[in-house]
Amino acid sequence: MKEQIARMLSKRGENFWGLLSRWEYRLKDFVDAVNEMHASGEIVVKNGRILPSRRLLGSLPRTLGDRTCSCCRGRGVEVRNTSLLRRFRALLKERPLTTAKYFQGNMDAESVVARVYLMDARDGIADRRITLVGDDDYLSLALALTRLPSRVVVLEIDERIGGFIERCARRHDLDIEFVPYNVEEPLPEELRRSCDIFSTEPLETLSGFLAFFARGAATLRRGGVGYVGLTNLECSLEKWKRIQERILGMGFVITDIRRRFSFYPMEYPEDSAYVHQVLRHLDFSVSARTRRIWYFSHLLRVEAVEEVKPQPAPGERVKIDLFDEGDDFTYPN
């Protein structure tokens, strides 16, 4: 892990959040590594910047530098200055604040609209039935603004979010159905095998991910597809392996992993608690204020290649763990 950080360092150094924004593994591993490098004298912290020490300076790995596309931010989808993005941003001005009660976090508007364009490019959203399992990012509004899907259904536990979506739908004549729903409960019969595409940003404990994913999978008709967010910051590669095995076991193949597709600005009051949970584990002082977006998730596209076998089953009640030992570095305690 220390080698990965050394590869990201330059002679001029980098601030903590800038380094973290380029990190590809667990948040806990990053904090442990920089603490160890600071204790051993491999890095020094000056004016908020992390610099390689003289001892490390001579052995920094040579690289070709970051060549990520600045237009699409590496997504492969360009959405800036589109009419859809402008209209979607206008709707979001009155959205409810996120709440830690449901472990919510809003991705930026550009990330949401990029998902719409990707879904349309890969699968076509015209005349499609689309189900969203949770929607604190308001993907339903962006989809409905296109006037292309034949049906958009939102399954969401937070009725503040559902109420906001319904108000927007009435005001702008958008075709969206809100269904109050807790993924721990059985999926209503009328929603099973009812759609062509599902999308979800699941809780990232193993049981949480599988519950959200399985509920989405259960809504699919034959040959359906899903779009699912998953981070490295909260999930070890070992957990990724277990998740991938379970996805394959449900009858899907993972066709795409779009890395760093969805960005979370951490700009709401509830987000400050998360940031401070990170900082309390550091052995040196770092400012909590930054404009750098350092929290991101990857986007998985899955496609059913055989009969879908959701696990847990759609009629089964489940209990979601809110904490996975080792991975949940920022869980409040």
Steps between C-alpha positions, in 0.01 A plus 500: 500500500786739576635446149167610357516825697864558404399463135244780543742739672702763317786719614255784562275276708123480511231576755334215686169520314675520164688178572185331625311599184742283300501203738366169369467288816333513840492825691633319807804378305576853383486648849707216647764541229539879529514471880776241471692706242473808722621311806797355309601835355425407139259791467473839668201732529554872438228764453245228442704327230643150518857498370749218449789521745857528371542130565197412288559765234779312327300180471164631376366267227508645149160534332352638181264723698123514518349520150132471597276676248417844638181531293321193632701457824584147387137385476494462124177704496496877437208684660614856563279783370217269395139610529419194712769589753377860529137394550595233752711741706207743511277232654753413769504845661226405749595138568509377860831487683663161536464319831734262679193304613491329160874533417421740217744689284428703187712455188537815290248580228753432224549142624126435499449637149805305378328181618189590298707550186692177558180303560358637177816432300538143628139385526268770374260655750220580252187299582687320780364423845758608758502432874722685749572328832563807714528842339672757721685612184171567314589299192124461451465872429784502247353196323148643495622835365604321180136393442637170362429218753152351500510458879726618783437348844682614816525264799616721787483476880537876562160659444658849494672395179184338367299813577752723323500276192119499493486882527747536213303247296173691547655840435683395183265228374756222547392137492649354823346256749619512861461188714598524870717195552758352736730246330491284814136422419372267225470661157134568412363242256397758242860625467657161434612441141348834404788699349783494246769690693574557867745736665618525862765654724498240778620505856849351479494244774486156340144434621395853400641475150341161440159614628489806273636306203265205546195726526602670176568164334156374602333786309658397169331330213697247291825642358492808723798710610607680815720797588659485845743726687784356708806661659848387590514749787242303699550153350810282505595299194407191698146637535497586130582136427212375716262751341602401148454133581148567629412713194609218268307250712180699449522452124685816394825583327687823581549667162643837608685654792520876441755612755454832681171559327306661785636788709381610843586866583451467879333840508207445736493541882473124561813445290718690749453223756633247249802718422584537867470125549781470242717768660478363852702195388793712376815549704556849357284807444308550175240766417148366457430762234569410139349554157651177374245225443665198657207261552391311191340172401539270204204405281432136419272394216362149533295304249284192559620211284276234654198484724551750781519339845500785755665419833347596738179391330237771428257358755759469776543743788864587565706668768764745379823546693599866526862418578756265343806450719813640337342685209274752672775734610269801542207329672392727790582363844 
